[in-house]
Amino acid sequence: MLSGFLITSLLVAELGSRSRIDLRAFYIRRGLRLLPVLFALLAVVAVGYALDGWPSPPGPEIYNVPLSLLAVAAYVPNWVQMTFPLGVLGHTWSLGIEEQFYLVWPIALLTGLRLLGARGLGLAALALAVLVTPWRLFLLESGDWVRVFLGTDTHADALLFGCALALLRIRAPSFVGWLGVGGIIVTGAAWASGGMGLAVFMPLATIASVAALAGCPATLAWRPLAYIGRISYGIYLWHFLLIWWGWPAPLAIAASIAVAAVSYERLERPFLRLKDRYGRASLAEDQRPAVTQPSPLGEPKASL
């Protein structure tokens, strides 16, 4: 959801300040932000498999290492994983969903703004987001829970709600944000413990995320939390490797934060500096969104 909100805010801010959206520069900036550490992860995984350095999980699963690496590099791991397990790269299914969104949404945003304006497109995004829940339920009725869990379309409501919040500039009191944060924690714990099914967890988690993002408690801008947000991409990429080695989750998380901090400072930041050559929107893409600031746009019409 945050990705939908942030990317939409960035693109709309660029349109408001420059009267155009440079898609080429946008995709270059995204590549500079996301690809260096991803390729580093793939290199580590490839070397680990070559040296037989990854513990074998229980069960009969056999991993096609070249297919796993190719699926992640092509940003389709969620679809591939419906049929073939990806082993130590199994957590990248959600990365695939986000990257597929990054590929499609800027073009859809430009087209929608031309045809509908910001308010019309925001309402359309809301309508589409609401339709995702019955679609998920339909698929669950057929028993295909893997398809529901991994599908891009079945997670589209969270992304679309984030887009709608940015386009409609919806804000809520901070207590609503705190309720949302609490809801995320409770639903996440219930799901992790097995006390909540997929059909209930996904819409409740989405609702809680909407509330958290709309209220966005100012406390979450506290500097240490903001830094965790800045390196969260690296935490996400590296943590599963440590868990795969059998590290206890708390130790794996702590180590992942340390690895991600080094990765951010030594690997990611040099590439982030290159982003300046391709311009920046009003919100820095590698930092948290300034959600308390209203968009300068009223009803923009897009132009290339």
N, C-alpha and C positions, 0 to 999 in steps of 0.2 A: 504493500500500500504506500509506504514511504517513497518507493521508487516512482510510482505513478504521480504522486504529489510533487516530488522534487523535479523530475524531468519536465513535467508540464509547466511548473513554475519557471524553470530555467528558460524554456522555449518561449513562453508567453512574455517573460521579462525582456528577452532578446527582441521579440517582435515589437514590444512597446517602445524600446529605446532606439531601435535601428530600422523599424518599419519593414523588416524582413527577417527570415530565419535562414541561416547558412547551414544547410543540411550536411554538406561536405565537412565543414569545420566541426559540426556537432559530432559526427561519427568519428572523426579523427581524435577529438577530445575524449570521447568514450573509450576509444582504443588505447590511448595513452594512459587512461586511468585504470583500465581493467586488464589489459593483455599482459603487461610485463610480469606481474606476480602470478598470473594464471599459467603462463608458459614456464615460469620457474617451478610451479607446483607439478606440472606435467613432466618436466625434466627429472625432478626428484622421484616421482612415482615410477617413471620409466627405468631409471637407474636401479631403484629398489627392486623392481620385478626382475631386471637382468641379473641382479646379484642374489635373487631369491631372498630378499630382505623383508618381505611382508609376511606376517604370520598367516597361515591358512585358517579360514573361519570354519566352524563346525558345519557339517553337512556336505552334500555331494556337489555343491556348485563349483563350476569350472569357469574361469574368467578369460575372455578373449582380450588380452592386453592391448593389442593394436586397435581393436574396435573401441575399447574403452577410451583410449587416448584420443582417437579420431572423433568420437562422439562428443567429448568435452570440448575439443578444439573447435568443432563445428557448431557448438552451442545447441546440440540436440540430445543431451544425455537423458532428459526426462522421457523422451519418446523411445529411445533405444533401451532404456532400463525396463520398460514394460515387457520386454521379451528377453533381454540379455542382462544379467547382473553385471554391475560395473566395479565390484570389489571396493578397493580403497577410495575410488572416485565416486562411490554411490551417493555421497551427499551433494554432488554437483547438480542433481536434478533441478533444484530450485534456481540455481544459477542459469540453467538453460531457459527456464520460464522467463526470468527477468531479461535475459539478452534477446530473446525472441520479441519481447515487448519493446525493448529499445529499438529494434530493427523496424517494427511496424508502426509504432505509435507516432513518431514525428511526422511521417507522411500522412497518417490518418488525421493528425491534429491540423496540419496545414489545409487539407481538403475540407475538414469539418468547419474550421474557422471561416473559410471562404464561403461555404454554403449556409452555415447556421449562426455564425458569430459565437462568442464565448459562452453566453448564457444558453443558447440553443444546444451547443455541443456538450456543455456540462450536463444539461437535462437528459440528453441522449445517452451520455455515459452512465448516468444514474439508472436510466431505464434498462440498459443492457446489463448493468451490474445486478439488478434485481432479478433478471431472467436467469442468471447463472444458477441460483439455488434450485429451482425446479429441474433444470437440466442435470445438476448433480444428483438429485434424488432419483431421477429417471435412470441414470446410469447405475446408481447403487441398487435400485430395484432389480436390475439384471445381474447383480452379484459381482460386477466388475469394479471392486474397490481399488485395485491397483491403478486402473485407468483414471479413476476419480482422484486418487492421491497424487498422481504424477502428471496429469494432463495440464496443458497450458490453459485450455478453455475452462476447465473446472476451477482454476485459480484466478480467472480473469476478473471476478467481482472485486477482489481486494485492490487490484491495480486500477480498475475503472473507478472505484470509489475515491481513490487518491487523486486521480485525474479530475474528477468532478469537484472535489474540495478545492483544488487549485483554480479551476475555471470559474466556479461560482463564488469563490472567496468566502467560503463558509467558515465561521469561527464560532467557538463555543466558550463558555466560562471555564476557568481553569479546573473547577471541581469536576466538570464533565471529563476533562482530560485525565484527572486522577482516577475517576471511576473506570475509565477505559484502561489505564495502566493496571489497575487492580484486576479488571476482567481478563486482561491478557495473561497475567500471572496465574489466576485461578483456572482458566480454561486450559492453559498449557500444562499445569500440574495435573489436572484431571485427565487430559489426553495421555500424558506420559505414564500415569499410573494405571491406565487401562480402564478408568472409570467413566469414560465418555467416548461414544462412538463417533465415527467420521462424519455421519450425517448431522450430528449436533455440533460437534467441535468446529467444523469449518465455518458455518454461518455465525456462531457465537464469537469465535475469534475475530472474524471480519468486523462484526458490530463493535466489539471492544476496541479494535484498532482504529476504526472510524472515530470513535469518541476520543481516544488518546490523541490522535493527530489533530482533530478539530480543536481540542482544548489545549494541547501541547503545554503542560505545566512548565513554567519558567525554570523550575528547579532542574529540569532535564538539560538546561543549558549550562549547568555547573561545569567548570572547566575539566575536571577529570572525566565526567561522563561524556562531555563533548569530544575529548580525545579518544575515548573508547569508540565512539561513533565514527571517528575519522579512520581508525585502524580496523573497524569491524569487518571490512571486506577480507583483510588478511586473516583475521581470527576465524572467519567462516571457512576460508580455503584450507587453513593449516590444521584446524582442531581435529578433524576426523582421522588424519594420519596418526596422531598420537593415541586417539581412542582405539584405532585399529591395532596398535601395538599392545593394547591391553592396559593402558594407563587408566587409573581411576578418573572418573569424569572431573572432579574438582581439580586434580593435579593437571589433567590434560587441558582444562580451560585456562588455568594460571599459566602454564607453559605456552599455550597458544597465544595468549596476550603478549608474552615476552617475545615470542618469535615474530608475531605480527608487528610489534613495535619496531624491531630491527628491520624487518622487511619494508615497512613503510619509510623509515628514515634512509635506508641504504639503497633500496631498489625502486620503490614507487616514487619518492619525491623528485629524483632527477627527471623522471618522465613527466611528472606533474608540472614542472617548470616549463617544459616544452609546450604545454597547453596554451601558454600566453601568446604564442605565435599565431594561434588560431582563434584568438579572441575568447573572451569569457562573457557569459551572461551576468546579470546582476547578482545572481546567487552563485557562490563558488561551488563547483560540482563535487569537489572532494571534501566539502565541509557540510555541516548540518544546514538545513534550510532555515532562513529567517522568517518563520511562519507568522510572526506578529506584524510584519510589514505588508500593507495592502499592495496589490498589483497596481501599477500605474495605468493599466489598460481599462478601458470601459468595454466596448464591444468591438474587438479588433477584427479586421479582415486581413487575411494572410496574403502575403506576396513573397515570391522567391527572390 
